Amino acid sequence: MELRHLRYLVAIAESGTFTLAAERLHMAQPPLSQQVQRLEEDLGVRLFERSRRGVTLTEAGQQLLDRARTILALSEEFRSFARGLAEGHEGSLRIGMAGGVTLHPLIPAAIQGFRQARKGVEVTLEESNTPALCAALRNGQVDVAIIRPPVFDPQIVVLPLMDEPTMIVLPSSHARHKARKLSLHDIAGDPLILFERHLGPGFYDTIIAAFLQTGVSPQLGQHAPQVAAIIPMVAAGMGVAIVPSYLSQIHARGVSFHPITGPMPRATIAMALTRATPNRAVTAFEAILRALCTQGQGALGLAGKQS
């Protein structure tokens, strides 16, 4: 028995005659009659009572008709779901994010835009550090990751998204907390709160390199478990910090944010995926995120010229 046999059953039952059913199925009547006869022999039951006025379902045929419709509906649902998977409208998208990038307004905006455009795709989020996310990509635990480069892994493709300026964060008790702008030289003698290097070696090295370019060595203080945890540590008076400018949206009491003059570290955010052909959902998410980042960077650049 094949699915087409169930379509024959439904068409004949709904049409009332083999002739009309054959027209509906775009086939000749004799082959249709032969196929139905073979189906009846295969099932071991008579499906139709035939007369000059047409055909009617037998009791067994009537009971099988509902099941045939159910199977055909499930078959179409299966096909539709498969097409949705191929086109990125169904399935799942697992997004990994490096610590702190979720606080950038463009990231949740991209996720929301994707969910609205691809309502059949289940989106799950996982926050970790860049090295762990690259391992998760290789192991197939996430489909795409928002990370901080660089990444030295031949299996991972890194697509830059945005290059953010950074700001100095001071506790309110600091002597310079009312200054509009600061240089790295201004905080060279203060304990610098950083995250562990292995959590984000690219951003960590960029900060240290900027200090060296200024001609001073930073005084390293306590380590934060992740970038976002730095702000409350500064508020507690444990030291000063350098963070991506978007973290200034965290209105924590007891801290002030200051643009940096002179050599300034840049906080780069990128998308990472494996070299294997990405599914359509990944491609769609990439397009939405890239478009938002392009618009966002343009707005940032315009704001910078006006300030």
Disulfide bonds with the S-S distance in Angstrom:
none
